[in-house]
Amino acid sequence: MRDSGAIDVLVVGAGFGHEFLHLYREHPLVGEVGLCDLRADAVATLGAAYGLDAVYTSFEEALASTRWDAVHIATPVHLHVEQTLAVLATGRACASAVPMATTLDGIAKVMDAAAGGTYMMMETALYQREYLHALALRDSGALGRIGYLSGAHMQDLDGFPPYWMGYAPMQYATHIVAPLLGLAGAAAESVACLGSGTLLPSHAGDGSNPFPIESALFRLGGGLAAQVTMSFFENARSYTEGFNVYGDLGALEWPSVEGGPAVTYAAGPQDGARRGRPIERTELEVPDRLDTLPEELRGFTRPGMWTPAGLDPVRVEAWHGGSHPHLVHEFVSAVHAGRAPAIDARVAASVTAPGIVAHESALRGGVMLEVPGY
């Protein structure tokens, strides 16, 4: 961190990582912004278009530099643990895309390394507009007592890079597990999970996972249950990544089509003239939560054009429910203040481990397994 107090941030991974470059460039607490990727053409093109301060084609070379205070890892899943440990070993703050790890041993290694440093898992689901709205409903009392939660992440990975072939769906369950646990205010205590279907040979990868679809039932603290379905192949369903939360006074259901309206329900009093209570159904264009963001980032919760100083306009997207500005602001603010991020190593472990254990349950025919507590 320079004398000015500005934080210099290095993004690793040009594919997903470039979605964050403009946010770091515009954040008032960020100074220099760099990018690292093995593809020289990608870093050169993005470096010029985004007005970056440095680009690298070697992760080791980038970490050897003394100029970066924080590193944001946005690389393929199998690299997350190794690269996180490398960043934390240099004393820098580390943000990592999900998941934290794909094994319980990997979680333990990251937690140990993060004990003396700053780590944040960049879980988009905990800052997307639908989740923030559901939190507001819960906290206002509009949902009443929560009685059940469910969610699904369904995505067709045909044509994705080879490392996705055979990927165990539940090992990528944080996008659903995190909001369900957050809304419940509880931890996952145990899980029973079943695999469904059979992967085609072209999707099977190394053969260690036979399932294109996995569905789990979690027992949560506080007497609650939550159901999670993950699907990456052999399922003709358009992309969805969301949750439903049901209370005794109200409920919220994720849009059935990505980008469509969410649905809320509100129960009226039982008046004795009918069986059951009247239920009001409302389709809702969920609003953005902007008041927690610095002014410089508020326009980026929706897609549009961004013009770097002295450069041509760049089209910027706003995937994952407008969550990216919130994630960047939380990470930067935590590093600047010297505090733990909201999604620190403990929270990251608590939402990553349930999916890992769920996959193990599926491999063992659906046996109920305990989920480690953190």
N, C-alpha and C positions, 0 to 999 in steps of 0.2 A: 504494500500500500504506500503510495507516494505521500509526500508532505502535505499535499492538497487534501488528502483523505479519500481521493478517488480510488476505486478498486479496478485493477486491470484484470480482464477476464479472457481466458482462452477457451474456445469451444473445440471439442474433439469429435469429429464426424461430420462431414459436409452434407450427408443425406438428410437426416432429420435435424441435425444441428443448425443448418442454415435458416430454419424457421425461427431461430432465436437471435440471430445476429442483429437485426434491426432493433430488437428490444434492448439488448445490451448497449448498442450504439446510442440509443435515446435516453437510457436511464440516467437521471441526474447524479447518481453516486458512482457511475462507472467512467473510468478514464479510457484506457486503450482496450481494444478488442482484437483478438487474434483467432485464427482458425487453423486446425491441423487435420489433415486427411492424407491417406496414402496416394490419392489420385492428384497428380500435379496439375492436371487441367482443371479439376474442380476447384482447388484452392486458388488457383490463379484467376479464374473467371469470377468467383465469388469475392475474392479479395479486392478486385478492381471495381466490381459493381456495388459493393457495400462500403467501400472506402475503409477497408480494414488496415490495422496498423502493422500486422505481421501475418505471414502464412508459413506453414511448415508441412513437409511431407513425411516427417519422422516424429513419432510420439516421444521417443527418447530425447531427440534434439530439442523438442519444445519444452520438455520438463527440465532439461539442463539449463535453459535460460533462467535468468534471475528476475525477469520482468513481470511474471504473472502471479497475482495474489490468489486467484480462484480459477478452477478448471471445471468445465461443464462437459461431462461425457455423454455423447449421443451416438455411440457406436453399436454394432451388433451385440445381442444379449450375451453371447459366450465370452465377450471381452470385459464385461462390466466389473467382475470381481478383481481380475488381474489389474486392470487400469485404475480402478478405485484405490487399491492398495498402493500402487505406484505413486499416485497423486498424494495420498495422505502421508506417505513416507517422506515426501519433500516438505511437509509442514503446511502445504496449501489447503485451502478449503476445497471441498469436492462436492459437486452436484452430479448425480447420475440418473440417466433415464431408467425406467423400470424394465425388468424387476431388479431388485437389489442383488439377487443371486438365484440360482436354480437348484441349489441344494442347501440343506440345513448347515452343512459344514461351511459353505460359502458365506452364509449369513453370519456365522460365528466369526469368521476371519475379518469381515468388514466391521462388525461391531467392535472387535478387539482393536482394530486399527483406528477406528473413529473415536475411541475412548479419550484420546488426548487431542482431538482435532475437531474440525467442522465437516459434517457430512449431511447431505440432503438428498433424498430420493425425489425426483421430479414427477410425482404422481399427479397427472393431469386431472384425474377424476375428482380429486379433492378441491379443485378450484374451478371446475366447469360451472357454467351458469345454472344448470339444472340442480346440481348438488347444493350450491349456495342458496338457491331458492328453497329447496327442501329443508335445509337447515333453518332458514328463516321461518318457515311454516311450523317446524317442530318447536322452535324456541318461542314462538308466539302462542303456542298452545293449540293451533289450528288442527294439528293431527291428533291431539289427545294422547292417549297411551299407545305407543307403538306395539303392535302385536305380531307383525311378520314382515319380512323383507325378502326380496328376490332380485335377481339381475342376470343379465346375459351379455356375453361378448361373442358375437358371431361375425366371422370375417373370412372371406374366400382368399386363401393364400396361394392359389394357382398362379404361377408366373413369378412368385417371389424368389429371392436368392436361395441357393441350395441349402444354406444353413437352417432355413425354416422347415425343410422337409423332415417329417417325423417328429416335429416339435410337440412335446406334451402340452396340450391346451392349458391344463390347470397350473402349469409352471409359469403362466403369464396371466394369472387371475387377479392381479392387484387392481386393475381398473374397475373391477366389480366388488371385490372383497373390501377395498378401502372405503368406498362410500357407504357400504352397508354397515361396516363396523363403526364408522364415524357417526352415522345417523342413530345407530343403536346405543352408542356410547358404551360399547362392550367389546370384549375380546372373543375370538374364536377359541372354544375350549376343546372341541372334538369334531370329527367329520367322518361321514361315510360317503363314498363316491363310487359311481359306476361309469365305466366306459361304454360307449355305444358306437355301433358301426365298425367298419374295417377299413383301414387305409389302403388305397390303391398302391400297387408297387411303385408307381412314379412319385408317390407322396410319402413313402415309408422311411426315407432317410436311412439311418443305420439299423432300423428295425427294433430299437429298444422300446419304442412306444407304439402299440398297435391301434390306438384309438384316434379317430378324427374328432370325436365329440366326447366330452366328459361332463357329468352332472353331479353336483355334490350337495349334500344337506349338512349344514353346520349347526352345531349347538353353541349358542352364544351365552355369555354371562347374562344374568338377569332373567333367566327363563325364556329367552327368545330363540327362535330358529330362523335360519336364512338359507335360501336355495340359490345356487350359482350354476349356470350352464356356460361352458366354453366350447367353441366350435371353430376349427380352422380349415377343415376340408370336408368334402363329401356332403355338403349341405347347401342347397339352393336357396339361401336366404341372403338378402342384401345386408350390408354392413350395419351392425347396431352394437352399441357399447354403453349400456345403461342399466338403471336400477328402478325398482318399484318399492315404495314404502307405504305400509298400511297401518293406520291407527284407528282407534274406536270413534274418532270424530271426523277424521279426514284422511285422504290418501293422495299420493302423487304417483303417476305412472309415466315412464320414459316415452318419448315419441316413438311410435311404431316404425316410422321412417326417419332416418337421420336428417336433421334439420327441420323436421315438422314440429307441430305443436305438442307440448306435453299435455297430459290430462290430469286435472285435479278433481277430487270428489269431496263433498261436504255433507255430513249427515245432519238432518233436522231432528227435532224431538218426536218421539212416538206419541201420536195424538189419540190413540184408542180407536180411531175410525178405520184403521187399516192394520194389516199384519206387516211388521217391519217398519223401519223408519224411512222417511223420504230421503232420497239421495240426490243431490244436485251434481251434475257432471258439467265440467267447464274445460274447454280447450284453451290453452294458454300459450302465447308466445313469451317464453320466459325472458325476463329482462336481464341485462348485464348488471353486475355489481361493480360500480365504478368508483365509489367513494373511498375505497381502500387503496386505490392506485394513485401514483403520482400523475399529475396532469399530462406529462409527456408520454405516458403509456396508455391513456384512456381510449385513444382512437384505435388501438390495435386489438380490441376484443372482437372486432369484425374485420373481414378481409377488405383490402383496398390498395391504394397506391401510396408508396413512401418515397420521398425524395431525399437521398443523402446529400449533405452539404457539398455543393459544387459538382454533383453527379446527376446522371439521368434517373428518372423515376423508376422504381422497382415495384413489381406486384408482390404484395405480401399477403399470406393467408392467415387464417385464425382458427386452426383446427382445434379439436378437443374442447368444444364449447367455450371458446374464448379464454381458456385457462392459462395460456402461455405467459401473458403479461403478469398475471398474479404469481406464477411460479418464479419468474425472473425477479420480481420485486421482493418476494419473501427471501430468496437466496441472497440477493445483494444486500438487503437490509440486515439480515442476520450476520453476514460477514462483516459489514461495516460497523455494526453495534457490538460485535464480539459475543453474540448470544447463540444459543442453539436454534436451528431452523425449526419450523413447525413440524416438518416431516423429517425428523432426525433419525439416527440409526435405530433407536428403539421402536419408533413408530413404523419405520420402514420394515423392520423385522416382523412386527406384529401383523402386517398386512401381506407380507410375502410368504411367510411360513405356512399359513393355512392352505394355500394352493399347492405347495410342495407336498404337504402331507396328504392332501386330497388325491393327488396323482398316485401316491404310494398305495392309498386305499383302493383305488381303481385297479391297480396292478394285482392287488391281493383279493379281488373279487368283491369289493364293497365292504370290507370289514371296517368297523368303527375304530378310529385311531385318535389318540390324544394329540392336540396341537401344543407345541411348546409355548410357554408364556415368556414374555420379555418385559 
